[in-house]
Amino acid sequence: MVVEKWSEADVPAQDGRVAVITGANTGIGFETARVLAERGATVVLAVRDTEKGEDAAARIAATVPRAKVSVRELDLASLASVRAAAERLRAEHARIDLLINNAGVMYTPKATTRDGFELQFGTNHLGHFALTGLLLDRLLSVPGSRVVTVSSMAHRFRSEIDFEDPRAERSYDRISAYGRSKLANLLFTRELQTRLADRKADTVATAAHPGLSATELMRHLPGPLNDSMKRFGSLVAQSPAMGALPTLRAATDPRARGGSYYGPDGFMETRGYPVPVKVDARARDTAAQRRLWTLSEDLTGVTFPV
């Protein structure tokens, strides 16, 4: 049996393409931006902290002298910021080839977004839902364009969406809240792909997860888990560059199909090279996909052109 090891070397040329990547100043977002810039894409780092974004852009330019990289402010925890960022991006780019919904927060103590949503659900799902809806018409007529949303293995665990309490006002568990937000990422991807296919659009929606990757996302791990990661993380977690490969494959592999989901091929999908991986049955629930879509439109005020 031939074992496929899809790597950075397999990313095709991206000359003439525009890629918008959220949370691209660090971790797998930064590595995704670096590789796409190396392949010739015009890359927009859409980040909350523009100072860190400019530092990331400078690091990319240091290794890719001809890199076409810009930084734009985007705070996914604020719908006003999402709308402002989308308006600026629309003004600057008549076309967008890749929208990579990468940014996220993980296992945060109970907190809310500027609009009063539970922070993890509001940032990881609602912010990206709104951004995608506001930018989608810039992708629809572009052959080969893709919306890639980064989910997590956590979508399989303690992740049921409480449609009666989307703001988590009755109770809050940060591990469940994270899993819920990552399940929402996949429900969103699959419903978006259904709508794109019905329209026969040139755009497709895909998803990916990085496995267990040593990034800043881990900073809110509960005490014992945080201690274990500090001690043994290098033994079990892979580098951000490896963690970015599923995203890059979902974004650029010509063989990727709408609705596909990529993750590492190693033990329990924690590390390894990117391959198609299974989506939990909860994410394949078409009724839940439609219900989440309607709820997300109501909460964000954003409707899609599909």
C-alpha positions in Angstrom: 0.0 0.0 0.0 1.3 3.4 -1.0 1.2 5.9 2.0 0.5 9.4 0.9 2.5 12.1 2.6 1.0 15.4 1.2 3.3 18.2 2.2 4.1 21.9 1.5 5.8 20.7 -1.7 2.4 19.6 -3.0 0.8 23.1 -2.8 0.4 24.3 -6.4 1.4 27.7 -7.6 -1.0 30.4 -6.3 0.1 33.3 -8.6 -2.7 35.8 -9.2 -4.8 34.4 -6.3 -6.0 36.4 -3.3 -6.2 34.6 0.1 -7.7 36.1 3.2 -6.7 34.3 6.4 -8.1 35.1 9.8 -5.8 34.8 12.8 -2.8 34.6 10.6 -0.2 36.3 12.8 0.6 33.1 14.7 0.4 29.4 14.8 -1.2 27.4 11.9 -2.6 30.6 10.5 0.8 32.1 10.1 2.2 28.9 8.5 -0.7 28.8 6.1 0.0 32.4 5.1 3.7 31.8 4.7 3.2 28.9 2.4 0.6 30.6 0.2 2.8 33.7 0.0 5.8 31.5 -1.1 3.6 30.1 -3.8 2.8 33.5 -5.1 -0.6 34.4 -3.6 -1.6 37.8 -2.5 -2.2 37.2 1.2 -4.2 39.3 3.7 -3.5 38.7 7.3 -6.9 39.5 9.0 -6.0 39.8 12.7 -7.2 41.4 15.9 -3.8 42.8 16.9 -2.4 44.6 13.9 1.0 45.2 15.5 1.5 41.4 15.8 0.1 41.2 12.3 2.8 43.5 10.9 5.4 41.5 12.7 4.1 38.4 11.1 4.1 40.1 7.7 7.7 41.1 8.2 8.7 37.6 9.1 7.1 36.3 5.9 8.8 39.0 3.9 12.2 38.1 5.4 11.9 34.6 3.9 9.9 35.5 0.8 11.3 38.7 -0.5 8.7 39.2 -3.2 5.8 38.3 -0.9 2.6 40.2 -1.4 1.3 40.4 2.2 -0.9 43.0 3.9 -2.5 43.3 7.3 -6.1 44.2 8.1 -7.8 44.6 11.4 -10.4 42.1 12.3 -11.9 41.3 15.7 -14.2 38.3 15.3 -15.6 39.0 18.7 -17.2 42.2 17.4 -19.7 42.2 14.6 -19.0 45.9 14.1 -15.4 45.0 13.5 -16.4 42.1 11.2 -18.5 44.4 9.1 -15.8 47.1 8.9 -13.2 44.6 7.9 -15.5 43.1 5.2 -16.2 46.5 3.8 -12.5 47.3 3.5 -11.7 44.0 2.0 -14.5 44.4 -0.5 -13.3 47.8 -1.5 -9.7 46.5 -2.0 -10.4 43.2 -3.7 -12.8 42.7 -6.6 -12.2 38.9 -6.2 -11.1 36.6 -3.4 -9.9 33.1 -4.2 -9.5 31.7 -0.7 -11.2 32.7 2.5 -9.6 30.7 5.3 -11.5 30.9 8.6 -8.7 30.0 10.9 -8.8 32.2 14.0 -10.2 30.9 17.2 -10.2 30.8 21.0 -10.1 27.7 23.1 -11.2 26.7 26.6 -11.6 30.3 27.7 -13.1 31.2 31.1 -16.7 32.4 30.8 -16.9 35.6 28.8 -18.9 37.3 26.1 -18.2 39.0 22.8 -18.9 42.7 22.3 -22.4 41.6 21.1 -23.2 39.5 24.2 -22.5 36.0 22.7 -20.7 33.3 24.6 -17.1 34.0 23.6 -16.0 30.7 22.0 -19.2 30.2 20.0 -19.3 33.9 19.1 -15.7 34.1 17.9 -15.1 30.7 16.4 -18.5 30.4 14.7 -20.6 33.5 14.5 -17.7 35.9 13.6 -16.7 33.6 10.8 -20.2 33.0 9.7 -20.8 36.8 9.4 -17.4 37.4 7.6 -18.1 34.7 5.1 -21.6 36.0 4.3 -20.3 39.5 3.8 -17.5 38.4 1.5 -19.0 35.5 -0.3 -20.1 37.4 -3.5 -16.4 38.2 -4.0 -15.7 34.4 -4.3 -18.8 33.2 -6.2 -17.7 34.0 -9.7 -14.0 32.9 -9.1 -13.2 29.5 -10.6 -11.6 27.3 -7.9 -12.4 29.6 -5.0 -12.9 28.0 -1.6 -14.1 28.8 1.9 -12.0 26.8 4.3 -13.0 26.6 8.0 -10.7 25.2 10.6 -12.5 22.9 13.0 -11.1 20.5 15.6 -11.2 16.9 16.9 -13.1 18.4 19.7 -16.3 18.6 17.6 -16.8 14.9 18.5 -16.8 15.4 22.3 -19.4 17.0 24.6 -20.4 19.3 21.7 -24.2 19.2 21.4 -25.6 22.6 20.4 -28.2 23.9 22.8 -30.5 25.8 20.4 -32.6 26.9 23.3 -29.6 28.5 25.0 -27.1 29.6 22.4 -25.6 32.2 24.7 -24.8 29.6 27.4 -26.7 31.7 29.9 -28.0 28.8 31.9 -24.7 27.0 32.5 -21.1 27.2 31.1 -18.4 24.5 30.7 -15.5 25.8 28.7 -14.6 22.3 27.3 -18.1 21.8 26.1 -18.4 25.3 24.8 -15.2 24.8 22.7 -16.5 21.5 21.3 -19.9 23.2 20.5 -18.1 26.0 18.5 -16.1 23.5 16.5 -19.2 21.4 15.8 -20.8 24.6 14.6 -17.8 25.1 12.2 -18.6 21.8 10.5 -22.4 22.2 10.5 -21.8 25.6 8.8 -19.3 24.2 6.3 -21.7 21.4 5.2 -24.7 23.6 4.9 -22.8 26.2 3.0 -21.6 23.5 0.6 -25.1 22.3 0.1 -26.2 25.8 -0.8 -23.2 26.4 -3.1 -23.9 23.1 -4.9 -27.6 23.9 -5.4 -26.5 27.2 -7.0 -23.9 25.4 -9.1 -21.4 27.9 -7.9 -17.7 27.9 -8.8 -17.0 28.1 -5.0 -16.8 25.1 -2.7 -16.6 24.9 1.1 -14.1 22.6 2.8 -12.9 22.1 6.4 -9.8 20.9 8.2 -8.4 20.3 11.7 -4.8 20.5 12.7 -4.6 17.6 15.1 -2.8 18.4 18.3 -0.5 21.3 17.4 1.7 23.3 19.8 0.3 26.9 19.4 -0.9 29.8 21.5 -4.4 28.3 21.3 -3.4 26.0 24.1 -2.9 28.9 26.6 -6.3 28.4 28.3 -6.1 24.7 28.9 -7.3 23.8 32.4 -4.6 23.4 35.0 -3.7 19.7 34.8 -3.9 19.6 31.0 -1.8 22.8 30.8 0.8 21.3 33.1 0.9 18.1 31.0 1.3 20.0 27.7 4.2 22.0 29.2 5.9 18.8 30.2 5.1 16.4 27.4 3.7 18.7 24.6 6.8 18.2 22.4 6.3 14.5 22.5 2.6 14.4 21.4 2.0 17.7 19.7 3.2 18.5 16.2 4.7 21.8 14.9 2.5 24.6 13.6 3.9 23.9 10.2 2.7 20.4 10.2 -0.6 21.5 11.8 -1.2 23.8 8.9 -1.0 21.1 6.3 -4.7 20.0 6.5 -5.7 23.6 6.0 -3.4 24.0 3.1 -4.7 20.8 1.5 -8.3 21.8 2.0 -7.5 25.1 0.4 -5.3 24.1 -2.6 -5.4 20.4 -3.4 -7.1 20.2 -6.9 -8.6 16.9 -5.8 -10.4 18.3 -2.8 -14.2 18.3 -3.2 -16.9 20.4 -1.6 -17.7 19.3 1.9 -14.4 17.5 2.4 -12.7 17.5 5.8 -8.9 17.0 6.3 -6.9 16.1 9.3 -3.6 14.3 10.3 -3.2 10.6 9.4 -1.5 9.6 12.6 -2.6 8.1 15.9 -6.1 9.3 16.7 -5.6 12.1 14.2 -3.3 14.0 16.6 -0.4 14.3 14.2 0.8 13.3 10.8 0.2 14.2 7.1 -3.2 15.4 5.9 -5.8 13.0 4.6 -9.6 13.0 4.4 -11.0 12.2 7.8 -14.5 11.4 9.1 -17.0 13.9 10.3 -19.0 13.0 13.4 -22.6 12.1 12.9 -23.7 15.2 14.7 -22.1 17.3 12.0 -23.9 15.3 9.3 -27.3 16.1 10.8 -28.9 18.1 8.0 -31.7 19.4 10.2 -29.2 20.8 12.7 -27.2 22.3 9.8 -30.3 24.2 8.6 -31.3 25.2 12.1 -27.9 26.5 13.0 -27.8 28.5 9.7 -31.2 30.2 10.6 -30.1 30.9 14.1 -26.7 32.4 12.9 -28.5 34.7 10.5 -30.8 35.8 13.2 -28.0 36.4 15.7 -25.6 38.2 13.3 -28.1 39.9 11.0 -26.1 38.6 8.0 -27.8 36.8 5.1 -25.9 35.0 2.3 -26.3 35.3 -1.4 -26.9 31.5 -1.7 
